[in-house]
């Protein structure tokens, strides 16, 4: 290998990049955004130290969850095109090193949450880690219901933010949890649709039915997507939001449903991709609407 190739290889597979791949830094940042929005929605007055420790602690716990998932699935990751270049399948990182890193992140995240927030937030965060790593992860090869199980820890971040700010679980916190819980189904199924062949290489059948890309699965995705429209009216019915903010929630849900309708009629991969990108916009829109509307 010549010097240029070696330099490119070092850059491509640097230790820090491997750590970023192992902890899924970009995904972790999206998760923490939900937690911080939940904090701002719940807080009457922002405690910036608590806010910062929630950000750091939540990031560490999320990164640890992602890392533990990769440790447990390292042999399966070798079989999928999208994951085979991760550090564990390529043996650029040893398993003991991975467990040590995940353990340190868990410890650091727990301390940050314990010192900066409260016991309820810390327990909820660790419960989400356990559920994601040791319940959702092994279920992925056994049943499509794994997506339902995984939606629980996936919906915890905004709830963590609320409890960090208030120390309690109130009506608004339940709404934040429920909206993110329901959002995950069309979001994840859009990804599973696009990657169905790749997932099958590892024995994962993560669409609603194990029949692949067909109208039955597209209809199930559409049902969950459409359910977000009436759910968007709950804050108005309960007196939490006024008409303008509720209108924004409903319009966002309708906009999110349009690519799901298109996917149902076409069953094409590019429409699943469109639905996936729509999901990235939908969640921050509704969270910001709740932040400024409550």
NORLIN-V586684 format. One record per backbone hydrogen bond with DSSP energy under -0.5 kcal/mol. NH is the residue of the N-H (numbers start at 1). CO is the residue of the C=O. E is the energy in kcal/mol with one decimal. If there is no record, write none. Layout:
# NORLIN-V586684
NH/CO/E, NH/CO/E
This chain:
# NORLIN-V586684
6/2/-2.5, 7/3/-2.4, 8/4/-2.5, 9/5/-2.5, 10/6/-2.5, 11/7/-2.2, 12/8/-2.6, 13/9/-2.5, 14/11/-0.8, 18/14/-2.2, 19/15/-2.1, 20/16/-2.2, 21/17/-2.5, 22/18/-2.5, 23/19/-2.1, 24/20/-1.0, 25/20/-1.5, 28/24/-2.6, 29/25/-2.0, 30/26/-1.5, 31/27/-2.0, 32/28/-2.3, 33/29/-1.6, 34/30/-1.3, 35/31/-1.5, 36/32/-2.7, 37/33/-2.3, 38/34/-2.2, 39/35/-1.9, 40/36/-2.4, 41/37/-2.4, 42/38/-1.9, 43/39/-2.4, 48/46/-0.8, 51/47/-2.7, 52/48/-2.3, 53/49/-2.6, 54/50/-2.3, 55/51/-1.9, 56/52/-2.6, 57/53/-2.9, 58/54/-2.7, 59/55/-1.9, 60/56/-2.4, 61/57/-2.4, 62/58/-2.4, 63/59/-2.7, 64/60/-2.5, 65/61/-2.3, 66/62/-2.4, 67/63/-2.4, 68/64/-2.8, 69/65/-2.1, 70/66/-1.7, 71/67/-2.0, 72/68/-2.4, 73/69/-1.5, 74/71/-1.1, 77/73/-2.8, 78/74/-0.8, 79/76/-1.6, 80/76/-0.5, 80/77/-0.8, 83/80/-0.8, 84/80/-1.9, 86/83/-2.1, 90/86/-1.8, 91/88/-1.3, 92/87/-2.6, 93/87/-1.3, 98/94/-2.2, 99/95/-2.7, 100/96/-2.3, 101/97/-2.6, 102/98/-2.7, 103/99/-2.6, 104/100/-2.5, 105/101/-2.3, 106/102/-2.1, 107/103/-2.6, 108/104/-3.0, 109/105/-2.7, 110/106/-2.5, 111/107/-2.3, 112/108/-2.2, 113/109/-2.3, 114/110/-2.7, 115/111/-2.8, 116/112/-2.3, 117/113/-2.2, 122/118/-2.0, 123/119/-2.7, 124/120/-2.4, 125/121/-2.2, 126/122/-2.3, 127/123/-2.4, 128/124/-2.1, 129/125/-1.9, 130/126/-2.3, 131/127/-2.6, 132/128/-2.6, 133/129/-2.6, 134/130/-2.6, 135/131/-1.1, 136/131/-3.0, 137/132/-1.5, 139/135/-1.3, 140/136/-1.1, 140/137/-0.8, 141/138/-0.8, 142/139/-1.9, 143/139/-2.3, 146/143/-1.7, 147/144/-1.7, 149/145/-2.1, 150/146/-3.1, 151/147/-1.2, 152/148/-0.6, 152/149/-1.3, 153/149/-0.7, 154/150/-1.7, 155/151/-1.1, 155/152/-0.9, 156/153/-0.9, 159/155/-0.6, 159/156/-0.6, 160/156/-2.4, 161/157/-2.0, 162/158/-1.9, 163/159/-2.7, 164/160/-2.5, 165/161/-1.5, 166/162/-2.3, 167/163/-2.3, 170/168/-0.6, 174/170/-2.0, 175/171/-1.9, 176/172/-2.4, 177/173/-2.4, 178/174/-2.8, 179/175/-2.7, 180/176/-1.8, 181/177/-2.4, 182/178/-2.5, 183/179/-2.0, 184/180/-1.3, 185/182/-0.9, 186/182/-0.7, 187/183/-1.8, 188/184/-3.3, 189/185/-2.7, 190/186/-1.7, 191/187/-1.4, 192/188/-2.9, 193/189/-2.4, 194/190/-1.8, 195/191/-2.1, 196/193/-1.1, 199/195/-3.1, 200/196/-2.2, 201/197/-1.1, 202/198/-0.7, 202/199/-1.2, 203/200/-1.2, 204/199/-2.5, 205/140/-0.9, 205/203/-0.5, 211/209/-1.0, 212/209/-0.8, 214/212/-1.4, 218/214/-2.1, 219/215/-2.6, 220/216/-1.7, 221/217/-2.2, 222/218/-2.3, 223/219/-2.4, 224/220/-1.9, 225/221/-2.3, 226/222/-3.1, 227/223/-1.7, 228/224/-0.6, 228/225/-1.2, 229/226/-1.8, 230/226/-0.7, 231/227/-1.7, 232/228/-1.4, 233/230/-1.5, 234/231/-1.5, 236/233/-0.6, 237/233/-2.4, 238/234/-2.3, 239/236/-1.1, 240/235/-2.2, 241/235/-1.7, 246/242/-2.0, 247/243/-2.4, 248/244/-1.8, 249/245/-2.0, 250/246/-2.5, 251/247/-2.7, 252/248/-2.4, 253/249/-2.2, 254/250/-2.5, 255/251/-2.7, 256/252/-2.1, 257/253/-1.6, 258/254/-1.4, 259/255/-0.6, 260/256/-0.6, 261/257/-2.2, 262/258/-2.2, 263/259/-2.3, 264/260/-2.0, 265/261/-1.8, 266/262/-2.1, 267/263/-3.1, 271/268/-0.6, 272/268/-1.3, 273/269/-1.9, 274/270/-1.7, 275/271/-2.1, 276/272/-2.3, 277/273/-2.2, 278/274/-2.2, 279/275/-1.9, 280/276/-1.1, 281/277/-1.0, 282/278/-2.3, 283/279/-1.5, 284/280/-0.6, 285/281/-1.6, 286/282/-2.2, 287/283/-2.3, 288/284/-2.6, 289/285/-2.0, 290/286/-2.3, 291/287/-2.2, 292/288/-2.3, 293/289/-1.5, 294/290/-2.0
